[in-house]
């Protein structure tokens, strides 16, 4: 449990440093609890047990679902700055443009888990646990990333286009490369 929360904290802090924001990492990680809940639902239903393999699967799941969120949030931020779109237009366009890479990556990893899910013989139970955790969590997490993350971006995201215009109107001497 401690490792799980430490991995979330490390990912949040790395994202905060990358985006130079405390809000964007929160938006990116909003689909992580939902994907973990999706994976845990199958564990609670008795398809697998909570063991080291499911824990490794959960940490892997956090990383992949976070990557999917990064694709949308980073692209929406760039669209706001480059094209001058508002938050809603930017996130809708970002989600539409990044839909194919997100779905293809998720489906590739889900299909990669099929051999783990159908394995027989010694160690099959442990391989099944990690395969089930990753495939179930990623399937559910991808849906939440595509549909829920844009809504949270609209609610909580920064308006990069508006803040750049306000800085220029106030005579800010900061970097004006974004305004051009």
C-alpha positions, 0 to 999 in steps of 0.5 A, a space after each residue: 500500500 505504501 509503495 502504491 501511494 509513493 508511486 502516485 506521489 512520485 508521478 505527481 511530483 514529476 508531472 508537476 515539475 514537467 508542466 510547471 503546474 500543480 493543476 495539470 498533474 491533478 487533471 492527468 491523474 484523475 483517471 488513475 483512481 478510476 482505472 485502479 478501481 476497475 482493476 480492483 473490481 476483478 480482484 474483489 470479485 475473486 478472479 485474482 488475489 492481491 499479491 506482488 504480481 497484482 501490485 506490480 500490475 497496478 504500478 504499471 497501470 498507473 504509468 500507462 494511464 498517466 501517459 494517456 492523460 499526458 497526451 491529451 493535457 499537453 496537446 490541449 495546452 499547446 493548442 491554447 498557446 499556438 492556436 489561441 483556442 479556449 480551454 473547451 475547444 483545445 481539449 476537444 481538439 486534443 482528445 480527437 487528435 490524440 484518440 488514435 494513439 491512445 486507443 492503439 497503445 491501450 489495445 496493444 498492451 491489452 492484447 499483449 496481456 492475452 498470453 498471460 491471461 491464457 497461460 497454463 502450467 507452473 506460475 500461470 496464476 501469477 501471470 494471470 494476476 498481472 495480466 488481469 490487473 493490467 488489461 482490466 484496469 487499462 480498458 476501463 482507464 482508457 475509457 475514463 481518460 477519453 471521456 472524463 479527463 477532458 471534462 476535468 480539463 475544462 473545469 480545472 485547467 488553466 486558460 493559457 490563452 487568456 493568461 498570456 493576453 492578460 500578461 501582455 495587457 499588464 505590460 509584463 516583461 516576461 517571455 513573450 514568445 508565447 504571445 507571438 
